[in-house]
Amino acid sequence: MEFLLATAPLLLVSLFLCITFVFSIGEKLLDWKGTVTFYTHHFKGTFIAKIIPISLIIVLLLEFLTVVLFFIGLYELFTLSHYTFLLLALTSCAITLLVLLIGQRFAKDYPGAMSLGVYFVITILGLIVIP
């Protein structure tokens, strides 16, 4: 019980971000054509509009890596009481969010970029609470 209380903030941040990325991956994969169409329009007028499918694959790979690291990290946390993979997951999450932020800035989607800031702050909080 004591261990659970000590790791609750890290656990909750990790679960929040893991769920966020799992749904993001699912939405992209379940409606690939719609996703490509949406982002092609979103990035209209930028060089990214021409490379949307490859950009989405890169983002999906980053998100997938992050989710895998979170799953391994949560398993490691509960079985070994270690935080190594959660540190890697949160770092991967931060890098993924920075990549997404760059895209939002190219698209001049300032509200979208600002909303990524919330996820980034939560990620940094997760890194801070690692014992």
C-alpha positions as CSV (number, residue, x, y, z in Angstrom):
1,M,0.0,0.0,0.0
2,E,2.8,2.4,0.9
3,F,4.5,1.8,-2.5
4,L,1.2,2.5,-4.3
5,L,0.8,5.8,-2.4
6,A,4.4,6.8,-3.1
7,T,4.0,6.1,-6.9
8,A,0.4,7.3,-7.4
9,P,1.3,10.6,-9.1
10,L,3.7,8.8,-11.5
11,L,1.2,6.1,-12.1
12,L,-1.7,8.5,-12.8
13,V,0.4,10.7,-15.2
14,S,1.6,7.6,-17.0
15,L,-1.9,6.1,-17.4
16,F,-3.2,9.5,-18.6
17,L,-0.6,9.9,-21.2
18,C,-0.7,6.2,-22.2
19,I,-4.5,6.4,-22.7
20,T,-4.1,9.6,-24.7
21,F,-1.6,8.0,-27.1
22,V,-3.5,4.7,-27.5
23,F,-6.6,6.7,-28.6
24,S,-4.5,8.8,-30.9
25,I,-3.0,5.8,-32.6
26,G,-6.4,4.1,-32.8
27,E,-8.1,7.2,-34.3
28,K,-5.4,7.5,-37.0
29,L,-5.4,3.8,-37.9
30,L,-9.2,3.3,-37.9
31,D,-9.8,6.3,-40.3
32,W,-6.5,6.5,-42.2
33,K,-8.1,8.1,-45.3
34,G,-10.0,10.7,-43.3
35,T,-6.9,11.4,-41.2
36,V,-4.7,12.0,-44.3
37,T,-7.5,14.2,-45.8
38,F,-7.8,16.2,-42.6
39,Y,-4.0,16.8,-42.2
40,T,-3.5,17.6,-45.9
41,H,-6.1,20.4,-45.5
42,H,-4.7,21.4,-42.1
43,F,-1.2,21.8,-43.5
44,K,-2.3,23.4,-46.8
45,G,0.2,25.9,-48.0
46,T,3.2,24.3,-46.1
47,F,5.8,21.8,-47.3
48,I,4.3,19.3,-44.9
49,A,1.1,19.0,-47.0
50,K,3.1,17.2,-49.6
51,I,4.4,14.6,-47.2
52,I,1.4,13.9,-45.0
53,P,1.4,10.1,-45.3
54,I,5.1,9.7,-44.3
55,S,4.7,12.4,-41.6
56,L,1.8,10.4,-40.1
57,I,3.7,7.2,-40.2
58,I,6.6,8.9,-38.3
59,V,4.2,10.3,-35.7
60,L,2.5,6.9,-35.4
61,L,5.8,5.2,-34.9
62,L,6.8,7.7,-32.2
63,E,3.4,7.3,-30.5
64,F,3.6,3.5,-30.7
65,L,7.1,3.5,-29.2
66,T,5.9,5.7,-26.4
67,V,2.9,3.4,-25.7
68,V,5.2,0.3,-25.7
69,L,7.6,2.0,-23.3
70,F,4.6,3.0,-21.0
71,F,3.4,-0.6,-21.0
72,I,6.8,-2.0,-20.2
73,G,7.3,0.8,-17.6
74,L,4.0,0.1,-15.8
75,Y,4.8,-3.6,-15.7
76,E,8.3,-2.9,-14.4
77,L,6.9,-0.5,-11.8
78,F,4.5,-3.1,-10.4
79,T,6.8,-6.1,-10.7
80,L,10.3,-4.7,-9.9
81,S,9.5,-1.3,-8.4
82,H,11.8,0.3,-10.9
83,Y,11.2,3.4,-13.0
84,T,13.7,3.1,-15.9
85,F,11.1,2.4,-18.6
86,L,8.7,5.0,-17.3
87,L,11.6,7.5,-17.5
88,L,12.1,6.4,-21.1
89,A,8.4,6.5,-21.8
90,L,8.0,10.0,-20.5
91,T,11.1,11.2,-22.4
92,S,9.7,9.6,-25.6
93,C,6.4,11.3,-24.9
94,A,8.0,14.7,-24.6
95,I,9.9,14.2,-27.9
96,T,6.7,13.1,-29.6
97,L,4.9,16.2,-28.3
98,L,7.7,18.4,-29.5
99,V,7.5,16.9,-33.0
100,L,3.8,17.6,-33.0
101,L,4.4,21.1,-31.7
102,I,6.7,21.8,-34.6
103,G,4.0,20.7,-37.0
104,Q,1.3,22.9,-35.4
105,R,3.6,25.9,-35.6
106,F,4.3,25.2,-39.3
107,A,0.5,25.1,-39.8
108,K,0.1,28.3,-37.8
109,D,-2.4,26.5,-35.6
110,Y,-1.6,28.4,-32.5
111,P,-4.6,27.1,-30.4
112,G,-3.5,23.5,-31.4
113,A,0.1,24.3,-30.4
114,M,-1.1,25.7,-27.1
115,S,-3.2,22.7,-26.3
116,L,-0.1,20.5,-26.8
117,G,1.4,22.6,-24.0
118,V,-1.0,21.0,-21.5
119,Y,0.2,17.5,-22.4
120,F,3.8,18.7,-22.3
121,V,3.4,20.1,-18.8
122,I,1.8,16.9,-17.6
123,T,4.7,15.0,-19.1
124,I,7.2,17.2,-17.4
125,L,5.3,16.7,-14.1
126,G,5.6,12.9,-14.6
127,L,9.4,13.3,-15.0
128,I,9.6,15.5,-11.9
129,V,7.7,13.0,-9.7
130,I,9.9,10.0,-10.6
131,P,11.4,9.1,-7.2
